[in-house]
Amino acid sequence: MKTVTFTEFRKNASEVLDLVEKGESIRVLRHGKAIARIVPAELREAKPAWKRPGLRLVTAGVSLSRAVLEERRASS
């Protein structure tokens, strides 16, 4: 990850954004402290973990829907 000062970023914003567009991540410092991280858009658009499909639970025996239907038929 490349690091630039806020002043450098202001003076060379176009060049810094060109680097980001090529896949480079940039950390921006102000008074020696990190204030921002600029990353390529493709990296930021990844789905958060909670939106990704989870593991499938494989069960043996009768499915829940079939068991419910059988129970309803038996109690009618």
N, CA, C and O atoms as a Tripos MOL2 file, in Angstrom:
@<TRIPOS>MOLECULE
protein
  304   303    76     0     0
PROTEIN
NO_CHARGES

@<TRIPOS>ATOM
      1 N           0.8520   -1.1690    0.0000 N.3       1 MET1
      2 CA          0.0000    0.0000    0.0000 C.3       1 MET1
      3 C           0.8970    1.2320    0.0000 C.2       1 MET1
      4 O           1.8000    1.3640    0.8270 O.2       1 MET1
      5 N           0.6310    2.1240   -0.9390 N.am      2 LYS2
      6 CA          1.3960    3.3560   -1.0450 C.3       2 LYS2
      7 C           0.8070    4.3810   -0.0830 C.2       2 LYS2
      8 O          -0.3980    4.3840    0.1660 O.2       2 LYS2
      9 N           1.6610    5.2540    0.4570 N.am      3 THR3
     10 CA          1.2280    6.2860    1.3890 C.3       3 THR3
     11 C           1.5730    7.6560    0.8310 C.2       3 THR3
     12 O           2.6810    7.8740    0.3400 O.2       3 THR3
     13 N           0.6200    8.5790    0.9070 N.am      4 VAL4
     14 CA          0.8550    9.9630    0.4890 C.3       4 VAL4
     15 C           0.3190   10.8890    1.5630 C.2       4 VAL4
     16 O          -0.5960   10.5370    2.3070 O.2       4 VAL4
     17 N           0.9060   12.0870    1.6360 N.am      5 THR5
     18 CA          0.3760   13.0840    2.5610 C.3       5 THR5
     19 C          -0.8490   13.7290    1.9280 C.2       5 THR5
     20 O          -1.0680   13.6330    0.7210 O.2       5 THR5
     21 N          -1.6360   14.3820    2.7590 N.am      6 PHE6
     22 CA         -2.8280   15.0580    2.2580 C.3       6 PHE6
     23 C          -2.4470   16.1330    1.2410 C.2       6 PHE6
     24 O          -3.1270   16.3080    0.2300 O.2       6 PHE6
     25 N          -1.3570   16.8510    1.5150 N.am      7 THR7
     26 CA         -0.8920   17.8880    0.5910 C.3       7 THR7
     27 C          -0.5040   17.2810   -0.7490 C.2       7 THR7
     28 O          -0.8610   17.8150   -1.7990 O.2       7 THR7
     29 N           0.2320   16.1590   -0.7230 N.am      8 GLU8
     30 CA          0.5950   15.4730   -1.9690 C.3       8 GLU8
     31 C          -0.6570   15.0230   -2.7140 C.2       8 GLU8
     32 O          -0.7390   15.1370   -3.9370 O.2       8 GLU8
     33 N          -1.6180   14.5170   -1.9740 N.am      9 PHE9
     34 CA         -2.8500   14.0620   -2.6090 C.3       9 PHE9
     35 C          -3.5720   15.2160   -3.2980 C.2       9 PHE9
     36 O          -4.0360   15.0790   -4.4300 O.2       9 PHE9
     37 N          -3.6640   16.3560   -2.6090 N.am     10 ARG10
     38 CA         -4.3330   17.5200   -3.2130 C.3      10 ARG10
     39 C          -3.6200   17.9830   -4.4710 C.2      10 ARG10
     40 O          -4.2640   18.3250   -5.4630 O.2      10 ARG10
     41 N          -2.2900   17.9950   -4.4350 N.am     11 LYS11
     42 CA         -1.5190   18.4680   -5.5910 C.3      11 LYS11
     43 C          -1.5540   17.4760   -6.7460 C.2      11 LYS11
     44 O          -1.5320   17.8780   -7.9090 O.2      11 LYS11
     45 N          -1.6080   16.1840   -6.4350 N.am     12 ASN12
     46 CA         -1.4930   15.1340   -7.4520 C.3      12 ASN12
     47 C          -2.6870   14.1860   -7.4500 C.2      12 ASN12
     48 O          -2.5250   12.9890   -7.6830 O.2      12 ASN12
     49 N          -3.8650   14.7010   -7.1930 N.am     13 ALA13
     50 CA         -5.0470   13.8400   -7.0690 C.3      13 ALA13
     51 C          -5.2590   12.9890   -8.3130 C.2      13 ALA13
     52 O          -5.5910   11.8090   -8.2050 O.2      13 ALA13
     53 N          -5.0770   13.5610   -9.4650 N.am     14 SER14
     54 CA         -5.3000   12.8160  -10.7020 C.3      14 SER14
     55 C          -4.3450   11.6290  -10.8160 C.2      14 SER14
     56 O          -4.7560   10.5270  -11.1800 O.2      14 SER14
     57 N          -3.0630   11.8600  -10.5030 N.am     15 GLU15
     58 CA         -2.0810   10.7780  -10.5780 C.3      15 GLU15
     59 C          -2.3540    9.7020   -9.5270 C.2      15 GLU15
     60 O          -2.2140    8.5090   -9.7980 O.2      15 GLU15
     61 N          -2.7450   10.1330   -8.3280 N.am     16 VAL16
     62 CA         -3.0560    9.1760   -7.2630 C.3      16 VAL16
     63 C          -4.2520    8.3130   -7.6720 C.2      16 VAL16
     64 O          -4.2390    7.0970   -7.4800 O.2      16 VAL16
     65 N          -5.2750    8.9390   -8.2290 N.am     17 LEU17
     66 CA         -6.4540    8.1820   -8.6480 C.3      17 LEU17
     67 C          -6.1440    7.2700   -9.8320 C.2      17 LEU17
     68 O          -6.7690    6.2200   -9.9810 O.2      17 LEU17
     69 N          -5.1880    7.6550  -10.6730 N.am     18 ASP18
     70 CA         -4.7430    6.7590  -11.7500 C.3      18 ASP18
     71 C          -4.1390    5.4890  -11.1650 C.2      18 ASP18
     72 O          -4.3830    4.3910  -11.6650 O.2      18 ASP18
     73 N          -3.3390    5.6420  -10.0880 N.am     19 LEU19
     74 CA         -2.7530    4.4720   -9.4230 C.3      19 LEU19
     75 C          -3.8520    3.5780   -8.8420 C.2      19 LEU19
     76 O          -3.7900    2.3530   -8.9520 O.2      19 LEU19
     77 N          -4.8410    4.1940   -8.2330 N.am     20 VAL20
     78 CA         -5.9530    3.4340   -7.6510 C.3      20 VAL20
     79 C          -6.6990    2.6890   -8.7500 C.2      20 VAL20
     80 O          -7.0860    1.5330   -8.5770 O.2      20 VAL20
     81 N          -6.8950    3.3510   -9.8690 N.am     21 GLU21
     82 CA         -7.5950    2.7230  -10.9910 C.3      21 GLU21
     83 C          -6.8400    1.5020  -11.5060 C.2      21 GLU21
     84 O          -7.4460    0.5650  -12.0260 O.2      21 GLU21
     85 N          -5.5180    1.5170  -11.3590 N.am     22 LYS22
     86 CA         -4.6830    0.3900  -11.8010 C.3      22 LYS22
     87 C          -4.5980   -0.7120  -10.7480 C.2      22 LYS22
     88 O          -3.9270   -1.7210  -10.9670 O.2      22 LYS22
     89 N          -5.2760   -0.5320   -9.5970 N.am     23 GLY23
     90 CA         -5.3100   -1.5850   -8.5910 C.3      23 GLY23
     91 C          -4.5340   -1.2980   -7.3240 C.2      23 GLY23
     92 O          -4.5510   -2.1190   -6.4060 O.2      23 GLY23
     93 N          -3.8610   -0.1770   -7.2370 N.am     24 GLU24
     94 CA         -3.0600    0.1840   -6.0590 C.3      24 GLU24
     95 C          -3.9680    0.7450   -4.9660 C.2      24 GLU24
     96 O          -4.9140    1.4750   -5.2610 O.2      24 GLU24
     97 N          -3.6870    0.4090   -3.7130 N.am     25 SER25
     98 CA         -4.3830    1.0110   -2.5780 C.3      25 SER25
     99 C          -3.5180    2.1420   -2.0460 C.2      25 SER25
    100 O          -2.2950    2.0120   -1.9820 O.2      25 SER25
    101 N          -4.1400    3.2490   -1.6650 N.am     26 ILE26
    102 CA         -3.4180    4.4370   -1.2120 C.3      26 ILE26
    103 C          -3.9050    4.8130    0.1810 C.2      26 ILE26
    104 O          -5.1070    4.8470    0.4480 O.2      26 ILE26
    105 N          -2.9460    5.0960    1.0690 N.am     27 ARG27
    106 CA         -3.2720    5.5960    2.4040 C.3      27 ARG27
    107 C          -2.9110    7.0770    2.4310 C.2      27 ARG27
    108 O          -1.8170    7.4560    2.0120 O.2      27 ARG27
    109 N          -3.8220    7.9160    2.9200 N.am     28 VAL28
    110 CA         -3.6000    9.3620    2.9680 C.3      28 VAL28
    111 C          -3.3560    9.7630    4.4190 C.2      28 VAL28
    112 O          -4.1300    9.4170    5.3110 O.2      28 VAL28
    113 N          -2.2630   10.4990    4.6410 N.am     29 LEU29
    114 CA         -1.8940   10.9480    5.9820 C.3      29 LEU29
    115 C          -2.0690   12.4520    6.1110 C.2      29 LEU29
    116 O          -1.7930   13.2010    5.1740 O.2      29 LEU29
    117 N          -2.5300   12.8890    7.2810 N.am     30 ARG30
    118 CA         -2.5470   14.3150    7.6110 C.3      30 ARG30
    119 C          -1.8810   14.4480    8.9670 C.2      30 ARG30
    120 O          -2.3170   13.8440    9.9470 O.2      30 ARG30
    121 N          -0.8340   15.2350    9.0150 N.am     31 HIS31
    122 CA         -0.0430   15.4140   10.2370 C.3      31 HIS31
    123 C           0.4550   14.0760   10.7760 C.2      31 HIS31
    124 O           0.5090   13.8640   11.9870 O.2      31 HIS31
    125 N           0.8190   13.1750    9.8590 N.am     32 GLY32
    126 CA          1.3800   11.8870   10.2330 C.3      32 GLY32
    127 C           0.3740   10.8210   10.6400 C.2      32 GLY32
    128 O           0.7610    9.6970   10.9610 O.2      32 GLY32
    129 N          -0.9070   11.1560   10.6310 N.am     33 LYS33
    130 CA         -1.9390   10.1890   11.0150 C.3      33 LYS33
    131 C          -2.7850    9.8280    9.7980 C.2      33 LYS33
    132 O          -3.1370   10.6890    8.9910 O.2      33 LYS33
    133 N          -3.1020    8.5510    9.6820 N.am     34 ALA34
    134 CA         -3.9170    8.0840    8.5600 C.3      34 ALA34
    135 C          -5.3310    8.6430    8.6910 C.2      34 ALA34
    136 O          -5.9740    8.5040    9.7310 O.2      34 ALA34
    137 N          -5.8050    9.2810    7.6150 N.am     35 ILE35
    138 CA         -7.1650    9.8290    7.6280 C.3      35 ILE35
    139 C          -8.0570    9.1640    6.5870 C.2      35 ILE35
    140 O          -9.2820    9.2600    6.6580 O.2      35 ILE35
    141 N          -7.4370    8.4860    5.6170 N.am     36 ALA36
    142 CA         -8.2480    7.8500    4.5760 C.3      36 ALA36
    143 C          -7.4610    6.7400    3.9100 C.2      36 ALA36
    144 O          -6.2300    6.7330    3.8990 O.2      36 ALA36
    145 N          -8.2120    5.8030    3.3550 N.am     37 ARG37
    146 CA         -7.6220    4.7580    2.5200 C.3      37 ARG37
    147 C          -8.4520    4.7170    1.2470 C.2      37 ARG37
    148 O          -9.6760    4.5900    1.2950 O.2      37 ARG37
    149 N          -7.7810    4.8240    0.1160 N.am     38 ILE38
    150 CA         -8.4650    4.8090   -1.1720 C.3      38 ILE38
    151 C          -8.1360    3.4830   -1.8350 C.2      38 ILE38
    152 O          -6.9690    3.1590   -2.0550 O.2      38 ILE38
    153 N          -9.1720    2.7220   -2.1500 N.am     39 VAL39
    154 CA         -8.9910    1.4000   -2.7480 C.3      39 VAL39
    155 C          -9.7500    1.3340   -4.0640 C.2      39 VAL39
    156 O         -10.7090    2.0800   -4.2640 O.2      39 VAL39
    157 N          -9.3340    0.4500   -4.9610 N.am     40 PRO40
    158 CA        -10.0540    0.3000   -6.2290 C.3      40 PRO40
    159 C         -11.5060   -0.1080   -5.9870 C.2      40 PRO40
    160 O         -11.8090   -0.8370   -5.0430 O.2      40 PRO40
    161 N         -12.3880    0.3680   -6.8430 N.am     41 ALA41
    162 CA        -13.8240    0.1100   -6.6860 C.3      41 ALA41
    163 C         -14.1420   -1.3780   -6.7030 C.2      41 ALA41
    164 O         -15.0270   -1.8070   -5.9630 O.2      41 ALA41
    165 N         -13.4660   -2.1810   -7.5070 N.am     42 GLU42
    166 CA        -13.7570   -3.6130   -7.5870 C.3      42 GLU42
    167 C         -13.5770   -4.2870   -6.2340 C.2      42 GLU42
    168 O         -14.3320   -5.1980   -5.8940 O.2      42 GLU42
    169 N         -12.5970   -3.8560   -5.4650 N.am     43 LEU43
    170 CA        -12.3610   -4.4580   -4.1550 C.3      43 LEU43
    171 C         -13.4670   -4.0840   -3.1680 C.2      43 LEU43
    172 O         -13.8090   -4.8800   -2.2930 O.2      43 LEU43
    173 N         -14.0180   -2.9020   -3.2980 N.am     44 ARG44
    174 CA        -15.0360   -2.4430   -2.3730 C.3      44 ARG44
    175 C         -16.4090   -3.0300   -2.6890 C.2      44 ARG44
    176 O         -17.2850   -3.0250   -1.8240 O.2      44 ARG44
    177 N         -16.6170   -3.5320   -3.8940 N.am     45 GLU45
    178 CA        -17.9240   -4.0250   -4.2800 C.3      45 GLU45
    179 C         -18.1420   -5.4990   -3.9400 C.2      45 GLU45
    180 O         -19.1850   -6.0640   -4.2720 O.2      45 GLU45
    181 N         -17.1830   -6.1140   -3.2910 N.am     46 ALA46
    182 CA        -17.3620   -7.5130   -2.8980 C.3      46 ALA46
    183 C         -18.5110   -7.5970   -1.8860 C.2      46 ALA46
    184 O         -18.6910   -6.6980   -1.0640 O.2      46 ALA46
    185 N         -19.2700   -8.6650   -1.9560 N.am     47 LYS47
    186 CA        -20.3960   -8.8340   -1.0400 C.3      47 LYS47
    187 C         -19.8880   -9.0150    0.3850 C.2      47 LYS47
    188 O         -18.9090   -9.7250    0.6120 O.2      47 LYS47
    189 N         -20.5500   -8.3760    1.3440 N.am     48 PRO48
    190 CA        -20.1900   -8.6230    2.7370 C.3      48 PRO48
    191 C         -20.4980  -10.0790    3.0940 C.2      48 PRO48
    192 O         -21.3390  -10.7170    2.4600 O.2      48 PRO48
    193 N         -19.8280  -10.5830    4.0850 N.am     49 ALA49
    194 CA        -19.9680  -11.9890    4.4640 C.3      49 ALA49
    195 C         -21.4210  -12.3690    4.7490 C.2      49 ALA49
    196 O         -21.8360  -13.4850    4.4370 O.2      49 ALA49
    197 N         -22.1920  -11.4660    5.3300 N.am     50 TRP50
    198 CA        -23.5730  -11.8080    5.6770 C.3      50 TRP50
    199 C         -24.4670  -11.9210    4.4510 C.2      50 TRP50
    200 O         -25.5690  -12.4620    4.5470 O.2      50 TRP50
    201 N         -24.0150  -11.4180    3.2850 N.am     51 LYS51
    202 CA        -24.8140  -11.5480    2.0660 C.3      51 LYS51
    203 C         -24.4070  -12.7530    1.2290 C.2      51 LYS51
    204 O         -25.1220  -13.1320    0.3010 O.2      51 LYS51
    205 N         -23.2670  -13.3560    1.5460 N.am     52 ARG52
    206 CA        -22.8240  -14.5220    0.7900 C.3      52 ARG52
    207 C         -23.6210  -15.7470    1.2230 C.2      52 ARG52
    208 O         -24.0060  -15.8590    2.3870 O.2      52 ARG52
    209 N         -23.8700  -16.6680    0.2870 N.am     53 PRO53
    210 CA        -24.6130  -17.8740    0.6720 C.3      53 PRO53
    211 C         -23.8480  -18.6870    1.7120 C.2      53 PRO53
    212 O         -22.6250  -18.8090    1.6500 O.2      53 PRO53
    213 N         -24.5780  -19.2270    2.6470 N.am     54 GLY54
    214 CA        -23.9560  -20.0200    3.6980 C.3      54 GLY54
    215 C         -23.7990  -21.4720    3.2920 C.2      54 GLY54
    216 O         -24.1380  -21.8640    2.1760 O.2      54 GLY54
    217 N         -23.2880  -22.2480    4.2020 N.am     55 LEU55
    218 CA        -23.1380  -23.6770    3.9570 C.3      55 LEU55
    219 C         -24.5100  -24.3340    3.9830 C.2      55 LEU55
    220 O         -25.3830  -23.9380    4.7550 O.2      55 LEU55
    221 N         -24.6910  -25.3230    3.1510 N.am     56 ARG56
    222 CA        -25.9620  -26.0470    3.1130 C.3      56 ARG56
    223 C         -25.9460  -27.1500    4.1540 C.2      56 ARG56
    224 O         -24.9550  -27.8630    4.3080 O.2      56 ARG56
    225 N         -27.0330  -27.2790    4.8530 N.am     57 LEU57
    226 CA        -27.1780  -28.3190    5.8540 C.3      57 LEU57
    227 C         -27.7760  -29.5450    5.1780 C.2      57 LEU57
    228 O         -28.8830  -29.4890    4.6440 O.2      57 LEU57
    229 N         -27.0540  -30.6310    5.2040 N.am     58 VAL58
    230 CA        -27.5250  -31.8690    4.5940 C.3      58 VAL58
    231 C         -28.0720  -32.7600    5.6990 C.2      58 VAL58
    232 O         -27.3750  -33.0840    6.6610 O.2      58 VAL58
    233 N         -29.3320  -33.1500    5.5440 N.am     59 THR59
    234 CA        -29.9600  -33.9900    6.5570 C.3      59 THR59
    235 C         -30.3880  -35.3090    5.9370 C.2      59 THR59
    236 O         -30.6030  -35.4060    4.7290 O.2      59 THR59
    237 N         -30.5060  -36.2990    6.7670 N.am     60 ALA60
    238 CA        -30.9540  -37.6180    6.3010 C.3      60 ALA60
    239 C         -32.4020  -37.8040    6.7220 C.2      60 ALA60
    240 O         -32.8480  -37.2240    7.7120 O.2      60 ALA60
    241 N         -33.1210  -38.6000    5.9810 N.am     61 GLY61
    242 CA        -34.4990  -38.9040    6.3550 C.3      61 GLY61
    243 C         -35.4940  -38.0460    5.6060 C.2      61 GLY61
    244 O         -35.2050  -37.5220    4.5300 O.2      61 GLY61
    245 N         -36.6790  -37.9110    6.1980 N.am     62 VAL62
    246 CA        -37.7990  -37.2100    5.5760 C.3      62 VAL62
    247 C         -37.5820  -35.7010    5.6830 C.2      62 VAL62
    248 O         -37.1130  -35.1980    6.7040 O.2      62 VAL62
    249 N         -37.9330  -34.9890    4.6050 N.am     63 SER63
    250 CA        -37.8000  -33.5310    4.6340 C.3      63 SER63
    251 C         -38.8460  -32.9420    5.5790 C.2      63 SER63
    252 O         -39.8620  -33.5770    5.8630 O.2      63 SER63
    253 N         -38.5970  -31.7580    6.0510 N.am     64 LEU64
    254 CA        -39.5070  -31.1020    6.9850 C.3      64 LEU64
    255 C         -40.8770  -30.8840    6.3550 C.2      64 LEU64
    256 O         -41.9010  -31.1260    6.9940 O.2      64 LEU64
    257 N         -40.9010  -30.4280    5.1070 N.am     65 SER65
    258 CA        -42.1980  -30.1790    4.4590 C.3      65 SER65
    259 C         -43.0000  -31.4720    4.3240 C.2      65 SER65
    260 O         -44.2130  -31.4720    4.5300 O.2      65 SER65
    261 N         -42.3370  -32.5610    3.9840 N.am     66 ARG66
    262 CA        -43.0310  -33.8410    3.8610 C.3      66 ARG66
    263 C         -43.5390  -34.3080    5.2260 C.2      66 ARG66
    264 O         -44.6510  -34.8270    5.3230 O.2      66 ARG66
    265 N         -42.7490  -34.1340    6.2690 N.am     67 ALA67
    266 CA        -43.1700  -34.5400    7.6120 C.3      67 ALA67
    267 C         -44.3940  -33.7450    8.0540 C.2      67 ALA67
    268 O         -45.3090  -34.3020    8.6600 O.2      67 ALA67
    269 N         -44.4140  -32.4400    7.7520 N.am     68 VAL68
    270 CA        -45.5650  -31.6060    8.1160 C.3      68 VAL68
    271 C         -46.8080  -32.0740    7.3690 C.2      68 VAL68
    272 O         -47.8780  -32.2020    7.9640 O.2      68 VAL68
    273 N         -46.6750  -32.3300    6.0620 N.am     69 LEU69
    274 CA        -47.8230  -32.8030    5.2770 C.3      69 LEU69
    275 C         -48.3570  -34.1270    5.8120 C.2      69 LEU69
    276 O         -49.5700  -34.3110    5.9180 O.2      69 LEU69
    277 N         -47.4650  -35.0410    6.1460 N.am     70 GLU70
    278 CA        -47.8920  -36.3340    6.6870 C.3      70 GLU70
    279 C         -48.5950  -36.1600    8.0250 C.2      70 GLU70
    280 O         -49.5870  -36.8340    8.3000 O.2      70 GLU70
    281 N         -48.0870  -35.2630    8.8510 N.am     71 GLU71
    282 CA        -48.7040  -35.0060   10.1560 C.3      71 GLU71
    283 C         -50.1040  -34.4170    9.9760 C.2      71 GLU71
    284 O         -51.0250  -34.7840   10.7050 O.2      71 GLU71
    285 N         -50.2720  -33.5170    9.0230 N.am     72 ARG72
    286 CA        -51.5840  -32.9180    8.7610 C.3      72 ARG72
    287 C         -52.5730  -33.9660    8.2650 C.2      72 ARG72
    288 O         -53.7320  -33.9760    8.6810 O.2      72 ARG72
    289 N         -52.1220  -34.8430    7.3820 N.am     73 ARG73
    290 CA        -52.9990  -35.8980    6.8600 C.3      73 ARG73
    291 C         -53.4070  -36.8620    7.9760 C.2      73 ARG73
    292 O         -54.5530  -37.3080    8.0360 O.2      73 ARG73
    293 N         -52.4610  -37.1730    8.8520 N.am     74 ALA74
    294 CA        -52.7300  -38.1240    9.9340 C.3      74 ALA74
    295 C         -53.7130  -37.5450   10.9540 C.2      74 ALA74
    296 O         -54.5010  -38.2910   11.5350 O.2      74 ALA74
    297 N         -53.6790  -36.2410   11.1800 N.am     75 SER75
    298 CA        -54.5520  -35.6430   12.2010 C.3      75 SER75
    299 C         -55.9030  -35.2140   11.6390 C.2      75 SER75
    300 O         -56.7520  -34.7600   12.4050 O.2      75 SER75
    301 N         -56.1370  -35.3390   10.3400 N.am     76 SER76
    302 CA        -57.4330  -34.9480    9.7400 C.3      76 SER76
    303 C         -58.4680  -36.0160    9.9070 C.2      76 SER76
    304 O         -59.6050  -35.8500    9.4640 O.2      76 SER76
@<TRIPOS>BOND
     1     1     2 1
     2     2     3 1
     3     3     4 2
     4     3     5 am
     5     5     6 1
     6     6     7 1
     7     7     8 2
     8     7     9 am
     9     9    10 1
    10    10    11 1
    11    11    12 2
    12    11    13 am
    13    13    14 1
    14    14    15 1
    15    15    16 2
    16    15    17 am
    17    17    18 1
    18    18    19 1
    19    19    20 2
    20    19    21 am
    21    21    22 1
    22    22    23 1
    23    23    24 2
    24    23    25 am
    25    25    26 1
    26    26    27 1
    27    27    28 2
    28    27    29 am
    29    29    30 1
    30    30    31 1
    31    31    32 2
    32    31    33 am
    33    33    34 1
    34    34    35 1
    35    35    36 2
    36    35    37 am
    37    37    38 1
    38    38    39 1
    39    39    40 2
    40    39    41 am
    41    41    42 1
    42    42    43 1
    43    43    44 2
    44    43    45 am
    45    45    46 1
    46    46    47 1
    47    47    48 2
    48    47    49 am
    49    49    50 1
    50    50    51 1
    51    51    52 2
    52    51    53 am
    53    53    54 1
    54    54    55 1
    55    55    56 2
    56    55    57 am
    57    57    58 1
    58    58    59 1
    59    59    60 2
    60    59    61 am
    61    61    62 1
    62    62    63 1
    63    63    64 2
    64    63    65 am
    65    65    66 1
    66    66    67 1
    67    67    68 2
    68    67    69 am
    69    69    70 1
    70    70    71 1
    71    71    72 2
    72    71    73 am
    73    73    74 1
    74    74    75 1
    75    75    76 2
    76    75    77 am
    77    77    78 1
    78    78    79 1
    79    79    80 2
    80    79    81 am
    81    81    82 1
    82    82    83 1
    83    83    84 2
    84    83    85 am
    85    85    86 1
    86    86    87 1
    87    87    88 2
    88    87    89 am
    89    89    90 1
    90    90    91 1
    91    91    92 2
    92    91    93 am
    93    93    94 1
    94    94    95 1
    95    95    96 2
    96    95    97 am
    97    97    98 1
    98    98    99 1
    99    99   100 2
   100    99   101 am
   101   101   102 1
   102   102   103 1
   103   103   104 2
   104   103   105 am
   105   105   106 1
   106   106   107 1
   107   107   108 2
   108   107   109 am
   109   109   110 1
   110   110   111 1
   111   111   112 2
   112   111   113 am
   113   113   114 1
   114   114   115 1
   115   115   116 2
   116   115   117 am
   117   117   118 1
   118   118   119 1
   119   119   120 2
   120   119   121 am
   121   121   122 1
   122   122   123 1
   123   123   124 2
   124   123   125 am
   125   125   126 1
   126   126   127 1
   127   127   128 2
   128   127   129 am
   129   129   130 1
   130   130   131 1
   131   131   132 2
   132   131   133 am
   133   133   134 1
   134   134   135 1
   135   135   136 2
   136   135   137 am
   137   137   138 1
   138   138   139 1
   139   139   140 2
   140   139   141 am
   141   141   142 1
   142   142   143 1
   143   143   144 2
   144   143   145 am
   145   145   146 1
   146   146   147 1
   147   147   148 2
   148   147   149 am
   149   149   150 1
   150   150   151 1
   151   151   152 2
   152   151   153 am
   153   153   154 1
   154   154   155 1
   155   155   156 2
   156   155   157 am
   157   157   158 1
   158   158   159 1
   159   159   160 2
   160   159   161 am
   161   161   162 1
   162   162   163 1
   163   163   164 2
   164   163   165 am
   165   165   166 1
   166   166   167 1
   167   167   168 2
   168   167   169 am
   169   169   170 1
   170   170   171 1
   171   171   172 2
   172   171   173 am
   173   173   174 1
   174   174   175 1
   175   175   176 2
   176   175   177 am
   177   177   178 1
   178   178   179 1
   179   179   180 2
   180   179   181 am
   181   181   182 1
   182   182   183 1
   183   183   184 2
   184   183   185 am
   185   185   186 1
   186   186   187 1
   187   187   188 2
   188   187   189 am
   189   189   190 1
   190   190   191 1
   191   191   192 2
   192   191   193 am
   193   193   194 1
   194   194   195 1
   195   195   196 2
   196   195   197 am
   197   197   198 1
   198   198   199 1
   199   199   200 2
   200   199   201 am
   201   201   202 1
   202   202   203 1
   203   203   204 2
   204   203   205 am
   205   205   206 1
   206   206   207 1
   207   207   208 2
   208   207   209 am
   209   209   210 1
   210   210   211 1
   211   211   212 2
   212   211   213 am
   213   213   214 1
   214   214   215 1
   215   215   216 2
   216   215   217 am
   217   217   218 1
   218   218   219 1
   219   219   220 2
   220   219   221 am
   221   221   222 1
   222   222   223 1
   223   223   224 2
   224   223   225 am
   225   225   226 1
   226   226   227 1
   227   227   228 2
   228   227   229 am
   229   229   230 1
   230   230   231 1
   231   231   232 2
   232   231   233 am
   233   233   234 1
   234   234   235 1
   235   235   236 2
   236   235   237 am
   237   237   238 1
   238   238   239 1
   239   239   240 2
   240   239   241 am
   241   241   242 1
   242   242   243 1
   243   243   244 2
   244   243   245 am
   245   245   246 1
   246   246   247 1
   247   247   248 2
   248   247   249 am
   249   249   250 1
   250   250   251 1
   251   251   252 2
   252   251   253 am
   253   253   254 1
   254   254   255 1
   255   255   256 2
   256   255   257 am
   257   257   258 1
   258   258   259 1
   259   259   260 2
   260   259   261 am
   261   261   262 1
   262   262   263 1
   263   263   264 2
   264   263   265 am
   265   265   266 1
   266   266   267 1
   267   267   268 2
   268   267   269 am
   269   269   270 1
   270   270   271 1
   271   271   272 2
   272   271   273 am
   273   273   274 1
   274   274   275 1
   275   275   276 2
   276   275   277 am
   277   277   278 1
   278   278   279 1
   279   279   280 2
   280   279   281 am
   281   281   282 1
   282   282   283 1
   283   283   284 2
   284   283   285 am
   285   285   286 1
   286   286   287 1
   287   287   288 2
   288   287   289 am
   289   289   290 1
   290   290   291 1
   291   291   292 2
   292   291   293 am
   293   293   294 1
   294   294   295 1
   295   295   296 2
   296   295   297 am
   297   297   298 1
   298   298   299 1
   299   299   300 2
   300   299   301 am
   301   301   302 1
   302   302   303 1
   303   303   304 2
@<TRIPOS>SUBSTRUCTURE
     1 MET1         2 RESIDUE 1 A MET
     2 LYS2         6 RESIDUE 1 A LYS
     3 THR3        10 RESIDUE 1 A THR
     4 VAL4        14 RESIDUE 1 A VAL
     5 THR5        18 RESIDUE 1 A THR
     6 PHE6        22 RESIDUE 1 A PHE
     7 THR7        26 RESIDUE 1 A THR
     8 GLU8        30 RESIDUE 1 A GLU
     9 PHE9        34 RESIDUE 1 A PHE
    10 ARG10       38 RESIDUE 1 A ARG
    11 LYS11       42 RESIDUE 1 A LYS
    12 ASN12       46 RESIDUE 1 A ASN
    13 ALA13       50 RESIDUE 1 A ALA
    14 SER14       54 RESIDUE 1 A SER
    15 GLU15       58 RESIDUE 1 A GLU
    16 VAL16       62 RESIDUE 1 A VAL
    17 LEU17       66 RESIDUE 1 A LEU
    18 ASP18       70 RESIDUE 1 A ASP
    19 LEU19       74 RESIDUE 1 A LEU
    20 VAL20       78 RESIDUE 1 A VAL
    21 GLU21       82 RESIDUE 1 A GLU
    22 LYS22       86 RESIDUE 1 A LYS
    23 GLY23       90 RESIDUE 1 A GLY
    24 GLU24       94 RESIDUE 1 A GLU
    25 SER25       98 RESIDUE 1 A SER
    26 ILE26      102 RESIDUE 1 A ILE
    27 ARG27      106 RESIDUE 1 A ARG
    28 VAL28      110 RESIDUE 1 A VAL
    29 LEU29      114 RESIDUE 1 A LEU
    30 ARG30      118 RESIDUE 1 A ARG
    31 HIS31      122 RESIDUE 1 A HIS
    32 GLY32      126 RESIDUE 1 A GLY
    33 LYS33      130 RESIDUE 1 A LYS
    34 ALA34      134 RESIDUE 1 A ALA
    35 ILE35      138 RESIDUE 1 A ILE
    36 ALA36      142 RESIDUE 1 A ALA
    37 ARG37      146 RESIDUE 1 A ARG
    38 ILE38      150 RESIDUE 1 A ILE
    39 VAL39      154 RESIDUE 1 A VAL
    40 PRO40      158 RESIDUE 1 A PRO
    41 ALA41      162 RESIDUE 1 A ALA
    42 GLU42      166 RESIDUE 1 A GLU
    43 LEU43      170 RESIDUE 1 A LEU
    44 ARG44      174 RESIDUE 1 A ARG
    45 GLU45      178 RESIDUE 1 A GLU
    46 ALA46      182 RESIDUE 1 A ALA
    47 LYS47      186 RESIDUE 1 A LYS
    48 PRO48      190 RESIDUE 1 A PRO
    49 ALA49      194 RESIDUE 1 A ALA
    50 TRP50      198 RESIDUE 1 A TRP
    51 LYS51      202 RESIDUE 1 A LYS
    52 ARG52      206 RESIDUE 1 A ARG
    53 PRO53      210 RESIDUE 1 A PRO
    54 GLY54      214 RESIDUE 1 A GLY
    55 LEU55      218 RESIDUE 1 A LEU
    56 ARG56      222 RESIDUE 1 A ARG
    57 LEU57      226 RESIDUE 1 A LEU
    58 VAL58      230 RESIDUE 1 A VAL
    59 THR59      234 RESIDUE 1 A THR
    60 ALA60      238 RESIDUE 1 A ALA
    61 GLY61      242 RESIDUE 1 A GLY
    62 VAL62      246 RESIDUE 1 A VAL
    63 SER63      250 RESIDUE 1 A SER
    64 LEU64      254 RESIDUE 1 A LEU
    65 SER65      258 RESIDUE 1 A SER
    66 ARG66      262 RESIDUE 1 A ARG
    67 ALA67      266 RESIDUE 1 A ALA
    68 VAL68      270 RESIDUE 1 A VAL
    69 LEU69      274 RESIDUE 1 A LEU
    70 GLU70      278 RESIDUE 1 A GLU
    71 GLU71      282 RESIDUE 1 A GLU
    72 ARG72      286 RESIDUE 1 A ARG
    73 ARG73      290 RESIDUE 1 A ARG
    74 ALA74      294 RESIDUE 1 A ALA
    75 SER75      298 RESIDUE 1 A SER
    76 SER76      302 RESIDUE 1 A SER
